[in-house]
C-alpha cells in the first residue's frame, strides 16, 4: 500500500513528538516507544489503517534516506558556501542521486527530521579540515551499506511514497528488531563510517566535475584559437581582393586613356578626364 505525503508527515510528526517525551529518554526504538508513536499516529494523524509494524518500517525507510541527504547537504554547503539555499539543495540532490543511484524524494520528511540527532549523522555545519580531509576508513570497524539499488524514475503519484514492501530492502543495513528489545537501535551503521563513505563519493564526483571543466576550458581555448586563425585568413583574403581590384581598375584606366589618345584628344584633356593618380 503506497504511502501518501500527508501520511509521511503524520508519521514523522508523531515520531518527533514521542521522541521528545522525557519519559522515553534515549530509548527511542523499543516496544513501548513504538506503541506510543502508533497511538499518536492513530489519534492525531488519522492513520488508522497503518499498523505498528508498518509505521516502524516506514520510519526505518525514512531514516537512512534523510541521514544520507543530510550528508550531501553538508558537503554541498562546505564546497559551495556562497550558493543560495535552493542551489545547495539542488547540488545535494544531484550528489544523492549519483551516490545512491536513485532520486531523493523525501524532502517533505527531511524538512521535519533533519535537525534531530537521530537523523543528523552528517558533517558538521562548519567541518574542520581534519574531519573532512583525513578520514581513514580503516579506523572504522562496522559494516556500511555498499549495495546500490536500481535507479528509480518516479511518477507524480509515486514521488515521496515508495511502496511499503520496499522498506526492508531500502533500510539495509538497518534491521528490524524485536519489539521487546528496548535498548537496540534500528540502524547499526557506524555514523563516522557513513560520513567517510559519503565524503569519498563526494570527492569522486567533485574530481569528475573538475576533469569535465578542465576539458571544457581546453576546448574553449582551442575554439578561440581557431576563430583567431579564421579571422586572420579572412583579413588576408580581403587584402588580396582589394589589391586585385586596384590592379583591374588601373588596367581599365590605362586602356581608356589609350583610347582617348588614339582618338586625338589632347593630353591635358585626357589628364582632366582620367587623372593618373
N, C-alpha and C positions, 0 to 999 in steps of 0.2 A: 504494500500500500504506500503510494507516494506521500511524501511529507510536503505540506504547503508552507509557504514563507511564514504565515502567521502562527503555524504550529511550531516551527523552529523558534520563533521569537518567544512564544509562550514557554517552551521548554527551557530556553536559556535564562529567561527572567526568573522562572521558578528555581532553577539550579542556583542562580546567584543569590536569591533571597534566602534559600535554605543554607547555602554555604556560608553566608554572613551571620547565621544564627550562632551565638556563642555556645549554645547547648551542644553543638557538634564539634566545636573546636576545629582541629585539623583532620578529624575522622570524617572525610568527605566522600568515601566510596563504600561505606558499609551498608548493611541491611536496613537499619533504621533511617539512615540518610536518604536512601532511595525511596523508602516508603513515604518520607516527608515530601520529597520532590514530586512523587507521583500524586499525592493528595493535593498539593498546591496546583499542579497541572490540571487536575480534575475539577477542583473547586473554583480556581481563579482563571485558569487558561481555557476552560471548556474542552479539554482533550479527553473526554470520557471514553473515546474509542481506543485510546492508547494504553497499553499495559505497562507495568513496571519494567519488564524486560525490554519492551520496545523503546521506552523513554531512556533507559540506561544505555541501550545500544546506540541510540541517536546521539547522545552526549559523547559516547565513546567514538563515534564517527566524526563529530564536530571538533573535538579537542585537538587531534593531531593536525587537522587542516588549519585551524586558527593559529596554532602554535607555529607551524611551518610558515604561514603567511606573515606572522609577526617577525620571524627571522628575515624574510625577504624585505619587509618594510624597513627594518632596522638597517640592513645592509644598503638598501637604496638611499636611505637618509644619510648614511655615512658617506657614500660615494657621490651623492648629488645633493649636498647640503643646501644649495641655493635654489633648488627646484621647489615649485609650489606643492601644496598638499595633494591635489589630484594627479599631478605629474609623478610624484613619488609613488602613489598607489598604482599608477599605470605601469611604471617600471617594475614595481614589486609583482604585479600580476603577470607580466611577461617573464620575469625570473621564475616565479612559481610554476608557470606552465612549462617552462623548459626543464626545470629540475624534477618536477613530479609527473611530467608527461600528461597532464590534464589541466583544464582551465580551473581557475579559482572562482567558485560560485557561492561562497559563504560570507559575502561581505556583511549581510544583514546580521549574521551571528557574530562576526568579527567585531563589528562596531560595539556590541554589547559586552563581549568577553575579553577583549584584547588587553585590558588593564588588570585583569585578575591574575594573581600569581600562578594559578594552575594552568593558565593559558598563555603565559608570557615568557616562556623559555626561549628568549631571543637575546641578541646582542643588546648591551645597554644602549640607552639613547645617545650617550657620548662615550663610546668604547675607547679604551686606551689601546696603544699600539701593541702591547704585549698580548692582549686578548685577541686582537684581530689578525696579527701577523705571525704569531709564534705558537699557535695551537698545534699540538702534536697528537695525532690520532692514536699513537702508540701508548699514550698515557691513559687511555680510556679502556676499561675492561668489559663494558657491557655492549651487547649487540645493538646495531642500529639498522633501521629499515633500508634495504637496498633494492628490493623488487619494485619496479615501476609498473603501474597498471597501464593498459592501453589507453591512448588519448581519447577523450570524450568530446563529442561535438554536441553541446547542449541545445535543446529546443526551447522555445518560450515557455512550454509547460513543464520543463524539467529543470530550469535554472534554479538552483538553490534547493531542489527537492530530490536528492538521489534516492534511489529505491532502498527500502529498508533492508532487503535481502543482501545488499552490498555492504552492509555495515561491518560484518565480521572481517571481510577481506580488506576494506579500507582502513580498519583500525589497527592492523598489524604494524609493529609488534605489540600493540595493546592487546590485552587478553581480558576476556570476561571472567570475573572471579565469582566465587560462591558468595551469595548474599550474606552469609554468616561471617565471612572473613572481613571484619570491620577495620582491620589495620592495613589491608593491602590496597595499593593504588592500581587503577586500570592500566596506566601507561608505565612500562618498565624500562623505557629508553633512558639512558644516561643523558641528562639535559645538555651537559657540556659537549658530549659527542655529537648530539644533534646540531649544536652550534657549529662544530668543526665541519660536519658534513655539508651543511648549508653554505658555510663560508667557502669551502673548497669548490662547491658547484658554482657559487657566485664568482669566484676568482676565474674559473674556467670560462664562464660566459663573458666576463669583462675582458679577458685576453682575446677571446674571439671577436668581440666588438672592436677592440684596438687593432687587430690584424685587418679587419674589414675596412676600418677607417684609414689605415695606412695605405692599403691598396687603392682606396678611392682617391686619396691625395696624390699618389703616384700617377693614377690615370688622369686626374685633372691637370697635373703638370705637363704630361705628355700632350694632352689635348691643347693646352696653351701653346706649347712649342710648335705644334702642327699649325695652329692658327697664325702664329707669327710668321712661319715659313710661307704659308699660303699668301699672307698679305704682302710679304716681300716679293714673291713671284708675280703677284698681280701688279705691283708698282713697276717692276721691271718691264712687264708686258705693255703697260700703258706708255712708258717712256719710249719703248721701241715703236709703238704705234704713232706717237707724236713725231718722232724723227722721220718715220716713213711718210707721213702725211706732209711734213715740211719739204721733203725731197720731191714728192709728187707735185706740190704747189710750185716749187722753183722751176721744175721742168716745164710745166704748163705756161708759166710766165715767160720763160725763155722762148718757147715756141711762138707765143703771142707777139713778143717784141720782134722776132724774126719776120713774122707775117706782116707786121706793120712796116718794118724796114723795107721788105721786098715790094710793098705797095707804094713806096716813095714817100712815106710820112717822114717829116723831118725828125731828127734825133731828139730835139728839145721837146717836141710834142709827145714822142714815144715815152720819154722820161716822165713827162707830166701825167700821161695816162697810166703807164706801168713803171713806177719807180723801181730802181734796183733794190733799194732797201725797204 
